[in-house]
Amino acid sequence: MADTQHGEETQAGEATPVTAAVLVIGDEILSGRTQDRNTGYIAQYLTGIGIDLREARVVPDIEEEIVAAVNALRARYTYVFTTGGIGPTHDDITADAIAVAFGVPLEEDPRAIAALLEYLKPEDLNPARRRMARIPRGASLVNNPVSKAPGFRIENVIVMAGIPKVMHAMLDNVAPDLRTSIPVVSHTVRAQCKEGDVAEGLGAIALAFPSVSIGSYPFFEEGVPGTNLVLRSRDAEALSAAHDAVVQLVARTESGGGGPF
C-alpha cells in the first residue's frame, strides 16, 4: 500500500511567485576539489519561505564570467544569491566583479572595517584582510556573526560567503527583508512498483491538475524497485485532489489493476 508524507506550509506570502537564482563562484568547485554544499541548502531554505529557485550556475574566478552571469540573472529573477569569492586572497574577486556589473566604485567601507575589528586585533588587520572590507558603493552589508567579515546586498543581488556555516548565518540575516510568496507544499507518495508501471496514469493526472507539479523518482531497496511520486503546488485544494488520485493509482497498480488513474 502507498505510504504518504505531507510537507508543511511554513510562511504566508503574496500570491505572485517570487523567483531566485544561485550563482556559485569559484575555480575550486569546477575542479572538483571542493564540493558545493550551498546550493541544496539555499534551495530548501528558499522553498520554505516561499521563494522559487529557478536556476543555479557555477562560474570560475574570472571577472568577465562573473559579471556576465550576474547581469543575466539579476535581469531575469527577483533575487540572485551568490556564494564564494569574498575572502582575503588575490583570487577572491566577487566584490570586484559585482561592482563592475553595477557600474559603481568598489570602496573600503568603514562599516565593514568596524565589523572586522570586532573579530581581529587592529595589528592583525593587514592589507589582505582589508580586502574583505571592500564593498560596492551603495550596497548594504549582510551581517556575519560567525567571523564578522560581511557579505553585502546591492539591489536584488545578495553576496554571501562560500563557507557553509558562514553562508547559513548570512542567509538567516538577510531572509527577513526578502519578498516572499505563498510557499509551495509537497506531498510524497511512496509506491512499491516500477516507474513505468505508473507513468501513463501519472500523465493523465498531471493533465487533470495543471497547477500541480508531479515528478517520479525511482529507487531500489534491497534489490526491490520502487518509485517516489512527488506532488508540489501552491494550490492546496488541487494538491489534495491530485494526491488522492495518485494514491488510488498506486493502490490499483500495486494490486495488479489498471486504468488511467
Helices and strands as residue ranges (DSSP letters): E 3-6, E 18-25, H 27-31, H 39-49, E 51-59, H 63-76, E 79-83, H 94-102, E 106-108, H 110-117, G 122-124, H 127-130, G 131-133, E 134-136, E 140-142, E 151-154, E 157-160, H 164-174, G 175-177, E 185-191, H 195-208, E 213-221, E 224-233, H 236-254
